[in-house]
């Protein structure tokens, strides 16, 4: 086998693929953030906690109701999305007219509270959740051993990202949403119920986080702090991609996953920092982000 | 709207300031011994000790009975940050009248608090930090290490794996004091027995949750053993993902160099079965450990004690015994005096049985090598381990002459 930059090629391809898989998670989470920020102007810092709630919802459905992975994939987003709707109705709604900072502080606080409640209830070392039998096993790709489940994560993430993008950019509903961000009063004058639409959009963004959580449950430890580690990176992804840009968050999510994956080979100690270095460079060169409109 | 927000802000400001108010109980300090349990209450190491460590400390206080003075247990979260831990330690010793700080997992924090205790001449009993430097170059006359250290773990788990044929190693190491020490000590044992180390990766702690990349690098090195020089949620993630990538099916063995009962519980026996690990306490080891477990169990929210929380119990019992022996004023006057007295007196309790404390501050106890049971072998909840071998107390730890502790050099 040949080497690339002193690294055996199979290892390098393996790392690229793993980077893509992690990128899938970044893309899914930053997508939800971008939807919420783009349409509601709320910086949703509770997103990590909502991702975690998705994973816990999957565990609870299995443990308490005996409903397996596929049911969880359907029900967890609905349940967690509903909690999002309640939050929007009761609290977040009050802050639309104020500065972004208030929304950030509120959701950050809510995120901490949710995480604390789960930690109190379930401890920090996590709960077991197994890969569904249909998706267990692995493919031998020659250069690496790819678990079927990880392949499924990439496919699911791609489908989800594409569907969201199409919904917002190409459908009538998406057009209403985009119009409502530009001028809510005018859209309302045409008879569209804007507040309800905004509520449901927040719920949908939260549901996206929850789907990410369900997808993560079988491969990461299901514990209350699982979202905290991820959310900071995901915010960096959103900033690099351009706040509120759907396409930007998808492309940067996958791209940064790959860059991070490569860093893990060449300089593992820096793998947690590399994304922030890129963020700093991007902000200096293009303050609105790669895909953002200044 | 305006008023509600202002009220809310005032209220939250009040809540934030409340912990900074001086403790009211300061006046009656003269006849009160205060024990400060400092550990991770909210992060990846919470379930190893955290609130359970506090409960076990209180259990020891309760079992000590009335010795003519009152005992208070306070606790705090060091968030795995050395600066936070050192600040709390300083505040406890200086202002809140804490006489002994207990537990302090996370080696980087454990070492930071070690310096504070030394500077203040106050007792410090570490149960949770694994770095063997605490009884080596960094040892102090006010410090006792009650539990495992990296040398003991490396010798017991690492030694057993090399003996079983795992003579080439690759390390996945948490990039801070503990991971470094564990990798270093294990490397020494592997090499001493003729094995070799093919490589290692140091990953950022505590912000890593995907280990697949490191596992593949380990696999590519063709090492027979992947040594996980980490703990808590990190170890759990490593093992889970190694199973997912089929690494363990290809004759590669995982060495969980520091693993606890709570980690096995979180993984589930399906994934954890067959793992080999070292603890110095297991609830089902003998009649005395079972008796201790039965007493403390109703207070632990359904979790069983592991070696870290049991060590808090054992250390507190011995500490209070010594305080009763030398009197509260003498105990409060000097950390060195009380620690010297603790070293002079043999220990004995239900969790660890009889034991001694060496001059360099190392408490001696046997190291038990366990294997995690298969789901079929496990007959009851938390029935997880079978005993493979026991390293006696006098062989389990690094000999004093090799540690480089300044206290014993003369």
Interface residues (C-beta under 8 A of the other chain):
Chain A: X8 X10 X11 X14 X15 X18 X19 X21 X22 X116 X119 X123 X124 X125 X126 X127 X128 X130 X131 X138 X144 X145 X147 X149 X150 X219 X220 X221 X223 X225 X226 X229 X230 X232 X261 X264 X265 X268 X269 X270 X271 X272 X273
Chain B: X42 X43 X44 X45 X46 X47 X48 X50 X175 X201 X202 X203 X204 X206 X207 X208 X209 X210 X212 X213 X214 X216 X217 X220 X232 X233 X236 X237 X240 X241 X244 X245 X246 X262 X263 X265 X266 X267 X268 X270 X271 X303
